Amino acid sequence: NEKVVAAVLEANADFELDLALPHWPRRGQTLHGIDPRTATSIAQCTIRTQFPDDSTIGFFLARFVRRGAAAAAADVPNATKLSPGLAAKLDSLAKVRRKMQRARASTMGSTVHAPANGEAAAVPSQPS
C-alpha cells in the first residue's frame, strides 16, 4: 500500500499527500529504501485498519490533494474539525477496541511475539 502511494507521488508531481482521518490512531508503515522524508510523510499521512482490532476486515487509506488545494481547504471554516456526534462515536469505538484488546490479552496469556508488521501481539502461553 505504501509503495503504491510512493509511486503515485513520484509519477504525479501535481499531487501531494494530505493527512487522512487525523483522529485515527493506526497510521501507515514506514518504507525502507526510499527517501526517509518521503517515507515518514507517507507513514504519518496514511491510515490502516487491522482485523479484528479495529472491528473491520482491514483497509488502507491515503488522501491525495492537488498541490495548493490543502491550503485552500484550510480557509474553509471547520474543514478539519469533527462534528460532535462523529467525535463521540470515534471515542466510543476506541474504548470498545481497548476493552476488546484487554479481554483478548487476559484470556490469551502473557507470551508476546513481534509479527512481521512490527506490532506486538499476544499469543497463548503453552502449558508447562
Secondary structure as a PSIPRED ss2 file (coil, helix, strand):
# PSIPRED VFORMAT (PSIPRED V4.0)

   1 N C   1.000  0.000  0.000
   2 E H   0.000  1.000  0.000
   3 K H   0.000  1.000  0.000
   4 V H   0.000  1.000  0.000
   5 V H   0.000  1.000  0.000
   6 A H   0.000  1.000  0.000
   7 A H   0.000  1.000  0.000
   8 V H   0.000  1.000  0.000
   9 L H   0.000  1.000  0.000
  10 E H   0.000  1.000  0.000
  11 A H   0.000  1.000  0.000
  12 N C   1.000  0.000  0.000
  13 A C   1.000  0.000  0.000
  14 D C   1.000  0.000  0.000
  15 F E   0.000  0.000  1.000
  16 E E   0.000  0.000  1.000
  17 L E   0.000  0.000  1.000
  18 D E   0.000  0.000  1.000
  19 L C   1.000  0.000  0.000
  20 A C   1.000  0.000  0.000
  21 L C   1.000  0.000  0.000
  22 P C   1.000  0.000  0.000
  23 H C   1.000  0.000  0.000
  24 W C   1.000  0.000  0.000
  25 P C   1.000  0.000  0.000
  26 R C   1.000  0.000  0.000
  27 R E   0.000  0.000  1.000
  28 G C   1.000  0.000  0.000
  29 Q C   1.000  0.000  0.000
  30 T C   1.000  0.000  0.000
  31 L C   1.000  0.000  0.000
  32 H C   1.000  0.000  0.000
  33 G C   1.000  0.000  0.000
  34 I C   1.000  0.000  0.000
  35 D C   1.000  0.000  0.000
  36 P H   0.000  1.000  0.000
  37 R H   0.000  1.000  0.000
  38 T H   0.000  1.000  0.000
  39 A H   0.000  1.000  0.000
  40 T H   0.000  1.000  0.000
  41 S H   0.000  1.000  0.000
  42 I H   0.000  1.000  0.000
  43 A H   0.000  1.000  0.000
  44 Q H   0.000  1.000  0.000
  45 C H   0.000  1.000  0.000
  46 T C   1.000  0.000  0.000
  47 I E   0.000  0.000  1.000
  48 R E   0.000  0.000  1.000
  49 T C   1.000  0.000  0.000
  50 Q C   1.000  0.000  0.000
  51 F C   1.000  0.000  0.000
  52 P C   1.000  0.000  0.000
  53 D C   1.000  0.000  0.000
  54 D C   1.000  0.000  0.000
  55 S C   1.000  0.000  0.000
  56 T C   1.000  0.000  0.000
  57 I C   1.000  0.000  0.000
  58 G C   1.000  0.000  0.000
  59 F C   1.000  0.000  0.000
  60 F E   0.000  0.000  1.000
  61 L E   0.000  0.000  1.000
  62 A C   1.000  0.000  0.000
  63 R E   0.000  0.000  1.000
  64 F E   0.000  0.000  1.000
  65 V E   0.000  0.000  1.000
  66 R E   0.000  0.000  1.000
  67 R C   1.000  0.000  0.000
  68 G C   1.000  0.000  0.000
  69 A H   0.000  1.000  0.000
  70 A H   0.000  1.000  0.000
  71 A H   0.000  1.000  0.000
  72 A H   0.000  1.000  0.000
  73 A H   0.000  1.000  0.000
  74 A H   0.000  1.000  0.000
  75 D C   1.000  0.000  0.000
  76 V C   1.000  0.000  0.000
  77 P C   1.000  0.000  0.000
  78 N C   1.000  0.000  0.000
  79 A C   1.000  0.000  0.000
  80 T C   1.000  0.000  0.000
  81 K C   1.000  0.000  0.000
  82 L C   1.000  0.000  0.000
  83 S C   1.000  0.000  0.000
  84 P H   0.000  1.000  0.000
  85 G H   0.000  1.000  0.000
  86 L H   0.000  1.000  0.000
  87 A H   0.000  1.000  0.000
  88 A H   0.000  1.000  0.000
  89 K H   0.000  1.000  0.000
  90 L H   0.000  1.000  0.000
  91 D H   0.000  1.000  0.000
  92 S H   0.000  1.000  0.000
  93 L H   0.000  1.000  0.000
  94 A H   0.000  1.000  0.000
  95 K H   0.000  1.000  0.000
  96 V H   0.000  1.000  0.000
  97 R H   0.000  1.000  0.000
  98 R H   0.000  1.000  0.000
  99 K H   0.000  1.000  0.000
 100 M H   0.000  1.000  0.000
 101 Q H   0.000  1.000  0.000
 102 R H   0.000  1.000  0.000
 103 A H   0.000  1.000  0.000
 104 R H   0.000  1.000  0.000
 105 A H   0.000  1.000  0.000
 106 S H   0.000  1.000  0.000
 107 T H   0.000  1.000  0.000
 108 M H   0.000  1.000  0.000
 109 G C   1.000  0.000  0.000
 110 S C   1.000  0.000  0.000
 111 T E   0.000  0.000  1.000
 112 V E   0.000  0.000  1.000
 113 H E   0.000  0.000  1.000
 114 A C   1.000  0.000  0.000
 115 P C   1.000  0.000  0.000
 116 A C   1.000  0.000  0.000
 117 N C   1.000  0.000  0.000
 118 G C   1.000  0.000  0.000
 119 E C   1.000  0.000  0.000
 120 A C   1.000  0.000  0.000
 121 A E   0.000  0.000  1.000
 122 A E   0.000  0.000  1.000
 123 V E   0.000  0.000  1.000
 124 P C   1.000  0.000  0.000
 125 S C   1.000  0.000  0.000
 126 Q C   1.000  0.000  0.000
 127 P C   1.000  0.000  0.000
 128 S C   1.000  0.000  0.000
